[in-house]
């Protein structure tokens, strides 16, 4: 997995990497077991465990700075070889997902 670092036009340092959601919602797979489960379904509510749009089903680029997180739903081919200007354009085309969360403040 590629990780790129760049600075935007305002001097903010960013990291960007690919995220793939193959295991994000296991209930979308019809049957993963070799044999049927002997007990009833344990989940009481049938809802996705992660909240993201269908456009994110094939992965996304995740951007992170010291104060903000962003996502871009389409991963362009060879994005990890783009120039700084190319990464800035992808950042401009991304959606904010909220502030950076810290484990310990």
PAMAR-98688 format. One record per residue (C-alpha): residue number from 0; residue in three letters; z, x, y. Coordinates in nm, 2 decimals. Each point is the difference from the previous one (the first is absolute). Example, Ala and Ser with C-alpha at 12.3 -4.5 7.8 and 13.67 -1.06 7.14 Angstrom:
    i   aa       Z       X       Y
    0  ALA    0.78    1.23   -0.45
    1  SER   -0.07    0.14    0.34
end
This chain:
    i   aa       Z       X       Y
    0  UNK    0.00    0.00    0.00
    1  UNK   -0.10    0.14    0.34
    2  UNK    0.24    0.01    0.29
    3  UNK   -0.14    0.08    0.34
    4  UNK    0.18    0.07    0.32
    5  UNK   -0.15   -0.04    0.35
    6  UNK    0.10   -0.07    0.36
    7  UNK   -0.13   -0.31    0.18
    8  UNK   -0.13    0.00    0.36
    9  UNK    0.35   -0.05    0.14
   10  UNK    0.14    0.30   -0.18
   11  UNK    0.18   -0.20   -0.28
   12  UNK    0.00    0.17   -0.34
   13  UNK   -0.12   -0.21   -0.29
   14  UNK   -0.02    0.03   -0.38
   15  UNK   -0.25   -0.20   -0.20
   16  UNK   -0.04   -0.05   -0.38
   17  UNK   -0.15   -0.24   -0.25
   18  UNK    0.20   -0.28   -0.17
   19  UNK   -0.13   -0.19   -0.30
   20  UNK    0.16   -0.33   -0.10
   21  UNK   -0.08   -0.01   -0.37
   22  UNK    0.37   -0.05   -0.11
   23  UNK    0.11   -0.20    0.31
   24  UNK   -0.04   -0.34   -0.16
   25  UNK    0.01    0.02   -0.37
   26  UNK   -0.01   -0.37   -0.05
   27  UNK   -0.37    0.00    0.10
   28  UNK   -0.07    0.16   -0.34
   29  UNK   -0.04   -0.27   -0.27
   30  UNK    0.17    0.19   -0.29
   31  UNK    0.13    0.35   -0.01
   32  UNK    0.20   -0.03   -0.32
   33  UNK   -0.13    0.06   -0.35
   34  UNK    0.21   -0.30   -0.12
   35  UNK    0.11   -0.31    0.19
   36  UNK    0.35    0.00    0.15
   37  UNK    0.26   -0.19   -0.22
   38  UNK    0.20   -0.12    0.30
   39  UNK   -0.10   -0.22    0.29
   40  UNK   -0.13    0.13    0.33
   41  UNK    0.29    0.16    0.20
   42  UNK   -0.14   -0.04    0.34
   43  UNK    0.11   -0.32    0.17
   44  UNK   -0.25    0.01    0.29
   45  UNK   -0.37    0.09   -0.05
   46  UNK   -0.08    0.20    0.32
   47  UNK   -0.14    0.34    0.07
   48  UNK    0.26    0.28    0.01
   49  UNK   -0.19    0.17    0.28
   50  UNK   -0.13   -0.18    0.31
   51  UNK   -0.35    0.13    0.08
   52  UNK   -0.33   -0.17    0.04
   53  UNK   -0.28   -0.02   -0.26
   54  UNK   -0.19    0.26    0.20
   55  UNK    0.26    0.25   -0.11
   56  UNK   -0.05   -0.06   -0.37
   57  UNK   -0.22    0.32   -0.03
   58  UNK    0.24    0.22    0.19
   59  UNK    0.05    0.10    0.35
   60  UNK    0.06    0.30    0.23
   61  UNK    0.36    0.03    0.12
   62  UNK    0.07    0.16    0.33
   63  UNK    0.34    0.12    0.11
   64  UNK    0.14    0.15    0.32
   65  UNK    0.36    0.06    0.11
   66  UNK    0.01   -0.35    0.15
   67  UNK   -0.26   -0.22   -0.16
   68  UNK   -0.18   -0.09   -0.33
   69  UNK   -0.35   -0.13   -0.03
   70  UNK   -0.24   -0.11   -0.28
   71  UNK   -0.38   -0.01   -0.03
   72  UNK   -0.12   -0.22   -0.28
   73  UNK   -0.33    0.17   -0.09
   74  UNK    0.01    0.36   -0.12
   75  UNK   -0.32    0.17    0.12
   76  UNK   -0.16    0.25   -0.24
   77  UNK    0.09    0.36    0.08
   78  UNK    0.25   -0.11    0.27
   79  UNK    0.21    0.31   -0.09
   80  UNK   -0.29    0.22    0.13
   81  UNK   -0.03   -0.17    0.34
   82  UNK    0.05    0.18    0.33
   83  UNK    0.30   -0.07    0.22
   84  UNK   -0.22   -0.24    0.20
   85  UNK   -0.10   -0.18   -0.32
   86  UNK    0.37   -0.04   -0.09
   87  UNK    0.08   -0.12    0.35
   88  UNK   -0.28   -0.27   -0.04
   89  UNK    0.15   -0.11   -0.33
   90  UNK    0.35   -0.02    0.16
   91  UNK   -0.15   -0.21    0.28
   92  UNK   -0.14   -0.24   -0.26
   93  UNK    0.33   -0.04   -0.18
   94  UNK    0.27   -0.26    0.02
   95  UNK    0.36    0.06    0.10
   96  UNK    0.25   -0.07   -0.28
   97  UNK    0.32    0.07    0.19
   98  UNK    0.23    0.28    0.10
   99  UNK    0.09    0.29   -0.23
  100  UNK    0.29   -0.09   -0.22
  101  UNK    0.27    0.27   -0.05
  102  UNK    0.23    0.02   -0.29
  103  UNK    0.29    0.13    0.21
  104  UNK    0.04   -0.04    0.37
end
